[in-house]
Amino acid sequence: MNRIVKRHYPVDKLPEDLRAGLASGGLVSVTVEEEAGEKKFDFDRFKSEVDRIRGTFDHRVTGEAAAQRVRSLRDEWDD
């Protein structure tokens, strides 16, 4: 969730509906938070998770070794 905090923000710069009840010329802290709702896909976070998980694999397979494994599995059905 995104949050923006502005401290010592001039009341006079606030929109009229937010200034109601505040003294003119004063300072306020403004916090803006995105409401919970539909989450957006974060590609950078996804990529970092994929890289992290890939880093945990010890077993590396070459393309030729993978093809040989597929051939052997396919040949089992020919018998």
C-alpha positions in Angstrom: 0.0 0.0 0.0 1.4 3.4 -0.9 1.5 6.2 1.6 2.6 9.8 1.2 3.2 12.0 4.3 3.8 15.7 4.1 4.7 17.4 7.3 4.4 21.2 8.0 2.1 21.6 5.0 0.4 25.1 4.8 -3.3 25.0 5.5 -3.8 27.6 2.8 -2.6 25.2 0.2 -5.2 22.5 1.1 -8.3 22.1 -1.0 -11.3 24.0 0.3 -13.1 21.0 1.7 -10.0 20.0 3.7 -9.5 23.5 5.1 -12.9 23.5 6.9 -12.3 23.9 10.6 -8.6 24.7 10.4 -7.0 28.1 11.2 -5.8 30.0 8.2 -2.0 30.4 8.1 -1.4 27.2 10.2 0.6 24.2 9.3 -0.6 20.6 9.2 0.6 17.1 8.6 -1.1 15.4 5.6 -1.1 11.6 5.1 -2.5 10.2 1.9 -3.0 6.4 1.7 -4.2 4.4 -1.2 -7.3 2.5 -0.3 -7.3 -1.3 -0.3 -8.7 -2.6 -3.4 -7.5 -4.3 -6.5 -3.7 -4.8 -6.3 -1.6 -3.9 -9.2 0.9 -6.4 -10.6 4.4 -5.4 -9.5 6.7 -6.8 -12.2 9.9 -5.8 -10.4 8.9 -7.6 -7.2 7.8 -10.6 -9.2 11.2 -10.7 -11.1 13.1 -10.4 -7.8 11.1 -13.3 -6.3 11.8 -15.5 -9.4 15.5 -14.7 -9.2 15.5 -15.5 -5.5 13.8 -18.8 -6.0 16.0 -19.7 -9.0 19.0 -19.1 -6.8 17.9 -21.8 -4.4 18.0 -24.5 -7.1 21.1 -26.7 -7.0 20.2 -28.9 -10.0 21.1 -27.3 -13.4 20.0 -29.1 -16.6 21.4 -28.4 -20.0 19.1 -28.3 -23.0 20.5 -31.5 -24.4 20.0 -33.3 -21.0 16.4 -32.1 -20.9 15.7 -33.2 -24.4 17.2 -36.7 -23.7 15.0 -37.0 -20.6 11.9 -36.1 -22.7 13.0 -38.7 -25.4 13.4 -41.4 -22.8 10.0 -40.7 -21.3 8.4 -40.7 -24.7 10.1 -44.0 -25.6 8.6 -45.6 -22.5 5.2 -45.2 -24.3 6.5 -46.9 -27.5 7.2 -50.2 -25.7 
